[in-house]
Amino acid sequence: MDTNHLKDAFIINYSFRYSLVYLLCIFLHFSIIYISRMSNLTSGIVQIIRENFATNDFIPLHPPVFSGNEEKYVLETIKSTFVSSVGAFVDQSEQLTSQITGIQKSIAVVNGTAALHIGLREVGVTFNTEVITQSLSFVATSNAISYLGASPVFVDVDLDTLGLSPVKLSMFIEEFVEIREDGYPYNKKTSRRISACVPMHTFGFPCKIDEISKICQKYNIPLVEDCAESLGSSFKGTHTGNWGKLSAFSFNGNKIATAGGGGMICSNDVEMGKHLKHITTTAKVPHPFEYVHDEIGFNYRMPNLNAALLCAQLENIYERIRLKRILAKQYAQQFKDKNIKFIQEPEHSTSNYWLMAIQFENQQQRDEFLINSNAQSVQTRPIWKLMTELTMFADCQADDQTNSTLLASTVVNIPSNPF
Ligand SMILES: Cc1ncc(COP(=O)(O)O)c(C=O)c1O
């Protein structure tokens, strides 16, 4: 009997199995190398963060720090009974914000979203118009646009500033925008008026706002700066919020200065400022006892109780920024030594380093770091999901979003507020 074919079958079967085992070993070998590299990477970063905060306890991303007159001012307010929308601290918080930003008029409101809503309305954003903004932002920017019945149009950001790119803005305008007979800019694709442009100073890093401002002026597009994250940040020596018609700041609990909840609309146009104050206080005509309102207004005024907290925070803003910048400098050196990219303030700018961030080579590394660092009680978080990926805004016009997509999948915020 010829058994050669059996022998051949055995040899083929044997070598096939042998190859499989061999491939499996290679796979396991590289998996082990990858997992140990990853856990080295995570523990290296976690170690750097723990060294800077000098604690083995939970380290939050950005807790509020109350080291000044917070308790004193809040108690004073309660004792005075002026806890609501009229009171000395409201006026004082507006003056302090103007001193810090160099912007002439500041109007205290209930939160940053309300500041954006009213600011956009004031510059002429109306139903069925479009507002150019970035999809790499907190949802409030696009929400405020939508409250007015307008649609956001998303233009990409720059990799160095994380904010709206003037180059991409020019490209978008050249392709889609025309000035019509009425003197206003329109989107050729949709025939809708472009009623504003809202760049955002991401994590406190100023975007290239001088170039953006020039483009907006050339095309008669009102510029509104979303400065929710950039109190204390300046570009070419000028505080953010000074470059357009007006700007919106946030004093939410996670911001560099907090009112518990609060916001500020700021403008160098004093008349506009006066009108903003009027409509955010229900458009009530001043009178000792009568209630007369001369247009549809909003009950958006910041309560005095919140303003008391805010005043104490604003008194300490420069010390807070000083401490944050020391931490940023330390992080920058420590991450450089470990070959990890720490995002630093872009050229020509001074950042408040509100939220500090590192960037990974790819999304898988980022995801593993997020899981491991949070499991080790160090709070970290990814950038927001891009607005273009949220169902409400998925149908809005957008350019290629190359940089936004890369940043959204690789950047992580790390603890940023020294206790
Ligand atoms: C970019 C941006 N815009 C707007 C807001 C809205 O501010 P608020 O939470 O005070 O409404 C925030 C933050 O919260 C923000 O980060």
The ligand as an ORCA input file, in Angstrom:
! r2SCAN-3c Opt
* xyz 0 1
  C     -16.345     77.074     24.865
  C     -17.482     77.296     25.809
  N     -18.500     78.071     25.422
  C     -19.539     78.303     26.224
  C     -19.606     77.757     27.489
  C     -20.842     77.983     28.280
  O     -20.633     78.520     29.526
  P     -21.655     78.186     30.731
  O     -21.370     76.800     31.177
  O     -21.297     79.205     31.760
  O     -23.025     78.362     30.200
  C     -18.533     76.951     27.942
  C     -18.462     76.339     29.259
  O     -19.055     75.932     30.039
  C     -17.448     76.719     27.075
  O     -16.435     75.945     27.458
*
